[in-house]
């Protein structure tokens, strides 16, 4: 775990340095820096900070690719006339993953064991069998200190038997969703269920003196409650989206501007808790794989 944390810290340093370099280039020369120009900085930084050599080179390149994608997303928002939101520097504890970009280079899966370049061999507890060709690997740390190995794989779609059944989905707050079949699905209100426990934990955190072990301990309690709420919400969205994709050949969602609805101060908390956008995204992804519309 020490090497994983050290890798995260070094990746965060590269992210911030790359971001600072690109910001300076624009502010001083109005120049857009390409990703390959930032890659050329890595040998220079390696000479200045020898500890960077403890991180696999493609992992550091992927960090710079993330900065590049962040700027691309910013420019797209500007072109659409939206609020841009410049890429931000990452403070300690706010950089939580690193990626090996190419299977066979930097990482290797050997049965229950995972070999990581510059880190060593670790044993995996598999969530499920890996199907398809492994392309990339991301090591991710949650805010509660758990570590996950997330594999990106290339696999063929698995279409389900054809069906002419169609359904319309009308999301709401009183009921999470009402189907055109007449079925109403209860709103689980995951945040509301844990709101009192979260408020109590946050009050205890605010009373702890800054910089003390007790404050660190109480902060972990708050983070754990947030993680529990998010996990329950994801599980609900995954199960419901899988059910719809299995039962219907065509699934239609109403066209909502959720971002605009969240500006309603009286309903924002309930709308965010319902996570309609997450549910629609999961359904869309499963439908594409299953040959649904």
C-alpha positions in Angstrom: 0.0 0.0 0.0 2.9 2.3 0.7 4.1 2.0 -2.9 0.6 2.6 -4.2 0.2 5.8 -2.2 3.7 6.9 -3.2 2.7 6.4 -6.9 -0.4 8.5 -6.4 1.5 11.3 -4.8 4.1 11.4 -7.7 1.3 11.2 -10.3 -0.4 14.2 -8.5 2.8 16.1 -8.7 3.1 15.5 -12.5 -0.5 16.4 -13.0 -0.1 19.8 -11.2 3.2 20.5 -12.9 1.8 19.7 -16.3 -1.3 21.9 -15.6 1.0 24.8 -14.4 3.1 24.5 -17.6 0.1 24.7 -19.9 -1.4 27.6 -17.9 1.8 29.6 -18.1 2.1 28.9 -21.9 -1.3 30.3 -22.5 -1.0 33.3 -20.1 2.4 34.4 -21.3 2.4 33.4 -25.0 -1.3 32.5 -25.8 0.0 29.1 -26.9 -1.9 25.9 -26.8 0.5 23.1 -25.6 0.0 19.7 -27.2 0.2 16.5 -25.3 3.4 15.3 -27.0 5.2 18.5 -25.9 4.3 17.8 -22.3 5.5 14.2 -22.7 8.9 15.7 -23.7 9.1 17.3 -20.2 9.1 14.0 -18.4 12.8 13.2 -19.0 13.7 16.6 -17.7 11.6 16.2 -14.6 13.0 12.7 -14.1 16.5 14.2 -13.9 15.3 16.8 -11.4 13.3 14.4 -9.3 14.8 10.9 -9.4 11.9 9.5 -7.4 9.8 9.8 -10.6 11.8 6.9 -12.0 9.9 4.7 -9.4 6.7 5.1 -11.5 6.3 3.3 -14.8 6.7 5.8 -17.7 3.4 5.1 -19.4 1.6 5.8 -16.1 3.1 9.3 -16.0 2.2 9.8 -19.7 -1.4 9.0 -18.9 -1.4 11.6 -16.2 -0.5 14.2 -18.8 -3.2 12.8 -21.1 -5.7 13.5 -18.4 -4.6 17.2 -18.3 -4.9 17.3 -22.1 -8.5 15.9 -21.9 -9.4 18.4 -19.2 -8.4 21.3 -21.4 -10.2 19.8 -24.4 -13.4 19.6 -22.3 -12.9 23.2 -21.2 -12.5 24.4 -24.8 -15.6 22.5 -25.9 -17.7 24.2 -23.2 -16.4 27.6 -24.3 -17.4 26.8 -27.9 -20.9 25.9 -26.8 -21.2 29.1 -24.9 -21.3 27.4 -21.5 -19.4 28.2 -18.3 -15.9 26.9 -19.0 -14.5 26.0 -15.6 -10.7 25.9 -15.9 -8.9 22.6 -15.0 -8.0 22.7 -11.3 -4.9 21.8 -9.4 -5.1 18.6 -7.3 -4.6 19.0 -3.5 -3.3 16.2 -1.3 -5.9 13.5 -1.1 -7.7 14.6 -4.2 -5.9 12.5 -6.8 -7.1 9.0 -6.5 -6.1 6.8 -9.5 -3.4 5.9 -11.9 -3.6 4.0 -15.2 -1.5 1.5 -17.1 -2.3 2.2 -20.7 -1.3 -1.0 -22.4 -1.9 -4.6 -21.4 1.4 -6.5 -21.3 3.4 -3.4 -20.8 3.5 -2.3 -17.2 1.1 -4.9 -15.9 0.3 -8.6 -16.2 -2.5 -10.7 -14.9 -1.4 -14.1 -13.8 -4.3 -16.1 -12.3 -5.2 -14.5 -9.0 -2.0 -12.4 -9.1 -1.4 -9.0 -10.6 2.1 -7.9 -11.5 2.6 -4.2 -11.6 5.8 -2.6 -12.9 7.8 -0.7 -10.3 5.3 -1.9 -7.6 5.4 -5.7 -7.5 3.0 -8.6 -7.3 -0.3 -8.3 -5.5 -3.1 -10.8 -5.0 -6.5 -9.9 -6.4 -9.9 -10.7 -4.9 -11.9 -10.9 -8.1 -15.3 -9.3 -8.2 -16.2 -11.4 -11.3 -14.4 -13.3 -14.1 -12.8 -11.0 -16.7 -14.3 -11.5 -20.1 -12.7 -10.2 -23.3 -9.3 -8.8 -24.1 -7.8 -6.6 -21.4 -6.8 -3.2 -22.7 -6.0 -1.0 -19.7 -5.8 -1.1 -16.0 -6.6 1.6 -13.5 -5.7 1.3 -9.8 -8.2 3.4 -7.8 -8.3 4.4 -4.2 -11.6 5.4 -2.6 -11.8 8.1 0.0 -12.2 5.5 2.7 -8.8 3.9 1.8 -10.0 0.9 -0.2 -8.1 0.0 -3.4 -9.6 -1.4 -6.6 -8.1 -2.7 -9.8 -10.4 -1.7 -12.7 -9.8 -3.4 -16.0 -11.0 -2.0 -19.3 -11.7 -4.8 -21.8 -12.6 -5.2 -25.4 -15.4 -7.6 -25.9 -18.2 -8.4 -28.4 -21.7 -7.2 -27.6 -24.0 -9.9 -26.1 -27.4 -9.2 -27.7 -30.5 -10.4 -26.0 -33.4 -12.2 -27.8 -35.4 -9.7 -29.8 -38.6 -8.4 -28.3 -41.1 -5.8 -29.6 -42.0 -4.6 -26.2 -41.4 -0.9 -25.5 -41.6 1.2 -22.4 -41.6 4.8 -21.5 -40.0 6.0 -18.3 -41.2 9.1 -16.5 -38.9 9.9 -13.5 -40.1 11.9 -10.5 -39.6 12.5 -6.8 -42.8 11.1 -5.2 -42.0 7.9 -7.2 -38.6 7.3 -8.6 -40.1 6.3 -12.0 -43.5 5.6 -13.5 -43.5 3.2 -16.4 -45.9 3.4 -19.3 -47.1 0.0 -18.3 -48.6 1.6 -15.2 -46.0 0.3 -12.8 -44.7 2.8 -10.2 -41.3 2.3 -8.7 -40.7 3.6 -5.2 -38.1 6.3 -4.6 -35.5 4.8 -2.3 -34.2 8.2 -1.1 -30.8 6.9 -0.1 -29.5 10.2 1.1 -32.6 11.1 3.1 -32.4 7.8 4.9 -28.8 8.5 6.1 -29.1 12.2 6.5 -29.4 12.2 10.3 -26.5 9.9 10.7 -24.4 12.1 8.3 -25.4 15.3 10.2 -24.4 13.7 13.5 -21.0 12.6 12.1 -20.4 16.1 10.6 -21.2 17.8 13.9 -18.7 15.5 15.7 -16.1 16.2 13.0 -16.5 20.0 13.4 -15.8 19.7 17.1 -12.5 17.9 16.7 -9.4 20.0 16.7 -7.7 20.4 13.3 -4.5 18.4 12.8 -5.3 15.8 15.4 -5.7 12.0 14.9 -9.2 12.2 16.3 -10.2 14.6 13.5 -8.8 12.2 10.9 -10.8 9.4 12.5 -14.0 11.4 12.5 -13.5 12.5 8.9 -13.3 8.9 7.9 -16.7 8.3 9.4 -18.2 11.1 7.3 -16.6 9.8 4.2 -17.8 6.3 4.9 -21.4 7.4 5.1 -21.1 9.3 1.8 -19.6 6.2 0.2 -22.3 3.9 1.6 -25.0 6.2 0.2 -23.3 6.3 -3.3 -22.9 2.5 -3.3 -26.6 1.9 -2.5 -27.6 4.4 -5.2 -25.4 2.8 -7.8 -26.6 -0.7 -6.9 -30.2 0.4 -7.3 -29.6 2.1 -10.7 -27.7 -1.0 -12.0 -30.4 -3.4 -10.9 -33.3 -1.4 -12.3 -31.5 -0.6 -15.6 -30.7 -4.3 -16.1 -34.3 -5.2 -15.5 -35.6 -2.7 -18.1 -33.0 -3.9 -20.7 -33.9 -7.5 -20.1 -37.6 -7.0 -20.5 -38.0 -4.3 -23.2 -36.6 -3.9 -26.7 -37.1 -0.1 -26.8 -36.8 2.2 -23.7 -37.7 5.8 -23.9 -36.8 8.5 -21.3 -38.3 11.9 -21.1 -36.0 14.7 -22.1 -35.1 16.6 -18.9 -32.6 19.4 -18.3 -31.5 18.0 -14.9 -28.7 20.6 -14.6 -31.3 23.4 -14.8 -33.6 21.6 -12.4 -30.9 21.4 -9.8 -30.9 25.2 -9.6 -34.3 25.0 -7.8 -33.0 25.4 -4.2 -36.1 23.7 -2.7 -35.8 20.5 -4.8 -32.0 20.3 -5.6 -31.2 17.9 -2.7 -34.0 15.5 -3.6 -33.2 15.6 -7.4 -29.5 14.9 -6.7 -30.5 12.1 -4.4 -32.7 10.5 -7.1 -29.7 10.4 -9.6 -31.9 10.2 -12.7 -29.0 11.0 -15.0 -27.0 8.1 -13.5 -29.9 5.7 -14.0 -30.3 6.8 -17.7 -26.6 6.4 -18.3 -26.5 2.9 -16.9 -29.5 2.0 -19.0 -28.0 3.4 -22.2 -24.8 1.5 -21.7 -26.5 -1.8 -21.0 -28.9 -1.3 -23.9 -26.0 -0.8 -26.3 -24.4 -4.0 -25.3 -27.7 -6.0 -25.5 -28.8 -4.7 -28.8 -31.7 -2.7 -27.4 -32.8 0.8 -28.4 
